[in-house]
Amino acid sequence: MAVFTAEVFQNEFLPQGGTDVHAIVTLTSEGAGPADTASGGVAEVVMIDTSGSMSGRNMDAAKHAAQVAVDQIPDGTWFAIVAGSHVAHRVFPYPNAVRDMVQMEPGARAEAKRAIGTLVPSGGTAMSTWLALADRLFATVPQAPHRHAILLTDGKNESEPRQALSSVVRAVTGHFQCDARGVGANWQVDELREIATALLGTVDLIARPEDIADDFRALVQQSISRGIADAELRVWAPQGAQVLFVRQVSPTVEDLTTRRRVVNPLTGAYPTGSWGDESRDYHVAVRVASKPVGSEQLAARVQVAVRDEVLASGLVKARWSDDDALTARISPEVAHYTGQAELASAIQEGLAAKAAGDEATATVKLGRAVQLAQATGNEEATTRLRRVVDIDDAEQGTVRLRRNTDRLDEMALDTASTKTTRVRR
């Protein structure tokens, strides 16, 4: 079992009448080890877009990438390959196979790669059918708690209404994790972000078809390297207190607030997915009743639990003071990640306004994004922003929209908007 530790960073002092307590909780896992594939506790599904738009280089590269992914799946892992268009088909195991998923071994690996090689693009795109089929496949291996999927597309979800996709995403949430990838410039970032966010995965752009294989290889290796199949963040708050929000803020910004599961009347659990040897930061905000100067209380207890066993705990405190030197101080960790979360929103809102032709709003939002990237030291975001705007004054957020920007540059900025830099301690 992995060893978890929890560290809390906050300014616990509140002014007279103060109610809102903010803290950054760093969770670190060590000794997680790789996923236990030998005992059949791991399942992997690869979903490949085979719609008509994938013809040519994209299809050739996707087939090669899927074959590379199959090579990375260790023996003993339950696996399946899904071809997705306006409908979803199980490519391997073959449609007439007795089992919906099979365990990886040399013969299955060779046959899976042969089946992938026969894929032919045709039809439209309805990603809800792909996810629904993956969900049904995973359900056939209840003995595998570690469930991961990869979804690759090159186009818009044009063969069904958006609400159909959203409905299926909600239905399969919590059943497996999914990393979503888009190749080229004709897919919708918000569609794949909806999938990846709900299913505790990542979304990213693969600009060139020849890069798909390396990305697939890395995704499978990363999934297998995470030996803890599922962990949850638990937040206890005292009677009468309100948990305002719970966000993962590093390595990416993910709002977990609406994902709360009731443990008991005072405790909620928030999913964090699988873990390897790594650290993640979470921003927890709690509103408590104001107390007289000199009072103190426990505002929250933040824990990490695996299969209902609490492995680490951190305390968030509140102390009321009339000393302005104490109450006016902002925790550098809280300030940093508050800026990073705002940065992600500013980028996404700015790009949406630009796409809608609202140049005034786009300029304001992307200017604010430049200002926040500068303030938080997010050099990667600044570099990506420079491909979309001309920066006159980064500290003031004074920018001009660039004309005739490459759509791939805008998509790269959008997909990377939630990636954060860690606070310097």
N, C-alpha and C positions, 0 to 999 in steps of 0.2 A: 504494500500500500504506500502511496506517495505521502510525503510529509509536507503539509501546508503550513505556512506562517502568514500572519496578518499584521500589517502596520497601519496605524491611523495618523493622518496628518490633518491638523485643523487649528484654528484659533478658537479655543473653547470659551473665550470671554464674550459676553453679550452686554450691550448697554441696558440701562433701565428701560423696561418696556419691550426689549428685544425678544423675538420668538423663533427666528429661523436659524437653524444650526446646519452648517455645511462641513463635510469632511471628505477627504480622499482616502480610500482604503486600498492599500496595495496587498494583493494576494500573490504568494509565491509558492510554486509547487516544485519539489525536488524528489527524485527517485521514482517518478511515475513509470518509467520504462516504456517499452513499446506495447502496442495492443497485442492481446493474447490470441494470435491467429491459430495456434496449434490446437486449441481446444474448441475451435468453431465459434468463438465469441465475437467474430468480426464479419461484417457484411458490407459489400461495395457494389454500387450500381452506377454504370456509366451511361448517360443519356446523350445521344448524338443527334443533332438536327439533320434530318435527311429530306427536308423540304426542297422544292425546285430551285430555290435561290442558292442552294449550296453547290450547284453544278460547278465543275471545273476545279480550280486550285483549292478552294475551301474544302470540298468533299474529299479530295485526295489527301490533303493535310489532316483532316479530321479522322479519316480512317487510320492513317499512320499513327496519329496521336493516341487513338483508342487502343491500337495494338501495343504501343509503348506503355500505356497505362496497365494493360493486361500483364505485361512483363514485370511490372513493379508490384503486382498483387501477390503476397506470399502464399505458399501452399497452406491449405487449411481454411482460407478465407472463403466465405460464401460470396458468390458474385453473379452478376447478370449484366447483359448489354441490351440497351433499349434504343430503338430507332424511332425518332419522333418527327412527325409532320403534322397534318391536321388530325391524325390519329397516332397512337403509339403501338409499336410492335416489339415483342421480345425477340431479339435476334439470336441471343444465346443465353441460357440453354435453348436449343432448337424448339420450335413450337410444339413438336410432338414428344418432347422429353417428359419423363415421368415427374421430375421435380421442376419447380419454377426457378430455383436457384441451386447451384451446385458448388461443391467445395473445389477450390483451385488445386490442381495437380497437373503434371506435365501434359497428359493427354487432353484435359479440359482446356489448358492454355493454348495448345496448338489448334484445337477446334474453334475456340472463341476467336482467335486471330483470323482463321480461315473464314468464319462467318462474317466478321467485320469487313473483310475484303470484298464481299459480294454486295455491299450496300450500294443502292442506286438512288439518286435524289429525285423526288417527285412530290407533288401536293403542296399544301399550305402549311401554316404553323399554328398549332393550338397547344401551348405548353402545359395547360392544365391536364391534358390527357397523359403527358409524359410523367408528370408528378404523381398523378393518380395511379398509374401503372407501377411506378417505383414503390409507392406506398404499399400496394398489394403484394409486390415481391418481397419487400422487407417483412411483411406480416407473416410470411411463410417460414421465417427463421426466428421465432421468438427466443431461441437460445442464444442469439447474437445481440447483446446490448449495444455494441459499438457499430453504428450504422451510418454510413457516409455515401454521398452521391456527388457526382459531377454532372453539370448540365452545360452543354455547349450549343450556342445558336449563332446565326449570322443575320437574323432578320427580326422584324416586328412580329408580335403575337397577333397576326391579322385574321386568323380563321375563327375567332371567337370573341365575344365582348369581354372587356377588361374585368367586369364583375365575375365572369366565369372563372378566370384565372385566380382572382382574389379569393373566391369562395373555396377553391380547392387548396390554395395555399393555407388558408385558415384550417381546413379540415386535416391537413397532414402535419401541421405544426406540432412539434414535440415528438414526432415519430422517427425522424432522422435528420441529420445535418446535410446541407447541400451547398457546395461552392458553385457559383454560376459564372460562366465566361461568355463574352461576346467577341466574335472575330469580325474585323472590318468595321465599317462605319454606318451600317444600315440597321442596327438593332437599337432598342430603346433602353437607356440606362435605368430609368425608373422601373421598368418591368422586371429586369433582373435583380435590381436592388430590393424590390419587394420580396422576391423569392429568397434571396440570400439572407436578408435581415430576419425574416420570420423563421428561417431554418438554420439560424446561427452559423451561417457560412460567410463567404466573402464574394464580392463581385469585382470583376476586373475586365479590362480591355486587352485583347490580343490583337495588336494592330496588323500583324503579318501572319498569314496562314502557316508559314514555316516555323513560327514560334509556338504553335499549339502543343507540339509534342513535349517540349521542355516544361511548359506550364502543367500539363497533365502529369508528367513524371513527378514534379515537385508536389502537386496536390495529393497524389496517392502516398508518396513518401511521408508527407507531413501528417496525413490522417493516420497512417500506421504507427507513426512515432508517438502518438498520444495514447498512453496506457490507461488513463482514466476515462471511461466511456462517457460519463455524465456527472457533472457536479452542479450544485446550485448555491446561490448566494442567499443567505437568510438574514432578514432584517427584523429585529424586534424593536418596537417603540412602546413607551409607557402608555398607560390608559389615558385617553384624551389627546394624545399626540397624533399628528398626521404626517405620513411619509409623503413628501412632496414629489420626489422623483428618485429613481435609481438608474444610473447610467454607467455603462462601461465607457471609459474615456481613453484607455490605452490597451492594446495597440490601435484600436479603432473606436470611433464614437458609435455606440449602439444604445438606444433608449430602451431599457427593460421594464419601465414603469408599468405598462399595461399587461405585462406578462406575469404579473403577480399570482401566485398560488397560495391559498390560505393554508397555513400550517396549524395555527391556533388563532384565537381572537386578536392577539397582539403581535403575531409573527407572520410575515409573508416570505415566500421563497421565489427566487428569480432564476431562470435557467441560464447557465453559462456554457453548456456544451462540454466537449471533450477537452482534456488537458494533457500536456506533456510536461517536460521540465521548463517552466516559463513563469513570467510575472505579468499580471494584468492590474490595471488601476480602475477603481470604481468611484464615482461621485455619488454620495448619498446625502440627501437634503431632508431634514425633518423639522416640522413646526411644533413647538411645545408651548404650553401656557407660560406666560411671563411670570417671573417670581421676584421677590424683593432683592435689592442689592445685597450681596453677601451670600445669597443662596447658591446651591449647586445641585445638579441632578444628572443622572444618566439619561442621555437623549436617545441613544440607540445602541443596540448590540448587533454587530455585523459578523456573521459566521459563514464559513464554507462547509458544506455537507455533501457527502457522497453516500448514497443509499441510506439516508437518514442518520448517518453517523457524522457528528460534528467533528471536524478535523482541525479547525483553527477559529479563533475568535478575536475581535477587536472592539474596543469600547469608544463610543462617541459621547463626549461630555458637554455640559453647558454650565457656565458659571457667570453670574450677573455681577457687574462691577460699575462703579461710577468713575473709574480711571480711564480717561479718553485715550491715553497712551496704550492701554491694553485692548480696549474694545474697537479702536479704529484700525488696528493691524489686520491686514488681510493675509490669510495663509497663502504663501507663494504657490503651493500645489493647487489649492482651490482656484486661485486667480488664473493660473496657467491653463488648467483644463476647462474652466469656464470660457476662456478665450478660444480654445480649440473647438469646443462645441459650437460656439457662435460662428467660427470660421467655416465649419462644414455647412451650416445653414446659409451663410452669406453666399458661398460659392454656388450652392444648388439653386437658391432663389435668384441669384444674378443671372445664371445661365438660362433658367426658365424664362425670366423676363426678356432676355436677349432673343431667345427662340420665338417669343410671342411678339417681337417687334417693339417692345417697350424699352427703348434705349436709355431713357432717363433713369428708370429704376435699375436697369442692368448696370449702369455706370456707378450709381450710388452703392449698390450691393457689392459689386466686384471691387470698388474702391475700399469699402470697409473690409473686404476679405484681404486685400493687400496690406492694409493697416494691421489687421490681426495676425497675419502671417509674419510680418515684421516684428511685432511685439512679442510673439511667442517663440520666435526663432525657428519657424517652420520653413526652412530653406527650400525643401522640395515643393511645397505649395507655392512659394514665391516664384520659383522657376517655371512651374506650370502656368501660373497666372500671367507671366510675361508673354506667353504665346497667345494670349487672348486680349490683353490690354497693354497699352503703353503706360508705364508708370512715371509720372512726373515727380511725385513726392510720396514715398512709401509711408513715412511716419504720419503724414496727414491723410493718406488714402486718396490722393489726387491722381486720377487715371483718365485715360481716353480709350474708348473701345477701338480695337484694331479692326480694320476692314478686311474682308475676304479671308477670315481665319479658316484654318483647316479644321473640318469637323472632327477629325481624329484628335486634334489638340484639345478641343472642347470636351470631348468624351473622356479623354485621359484625365483632365482636370476634374470632371464630374465624378468619375469612378474612384479617384484618389482623395476626394474631398473629406472622407471620414477617417483617413489615416492620420494619426497624430504623432507628434514628437513627445518624448517623455520629458518631464520636468527635470531640470538640473538641480541636483541636491548636493 
